[in-house]
Amino acid sequence: MSQISGDVSEYRGYTLSLVRHASGWRVQIYPGGQLLRTDPDSVSAVGREEALARARAVIDHHLST
C-alpha cells in the first residue's frame, strides 16, 4: 500500500481515505481508473489499522470475484 498524503493512500488501484468517525475510524474506498466500485464502499472500526485492514480485505475480496 502506498501513502499518497496524510490519511489518503492507494491499494491495488483503489484510493483509501481515512477519517475519524464517531469513536473510531472510517475508510472510504474510491475506485481508480477503470475499476468498479466495491460493495461496501466504506468500512468502520475502532482502531485505525483495523479500519485500513478491513478496507484492504474488501478490495481483495472484490478483485477475487
WOHU-V441348 format. One line per field, one symbol per residue. phi: phi as a letter, one per 30 degrees, with the letter a starting at -180 (. if undefined). psi: psi as a letter, one per 30 degrees, with the letter a starting at -180 (. if undefined). Layout:
BEGIN
phi = ???
psi = ???
END
This chain:
BEGIN
phi = .cdcahccbcbhjcccccbdbhcbbbcdccdchcddddbdcabbadcddddddddddddeddddc
psi = kkkdkchklkjhfkkkjklkjbgbkkjkjkklbgllkljlgllllekeeeeeeeeeeeeeeeff.
END
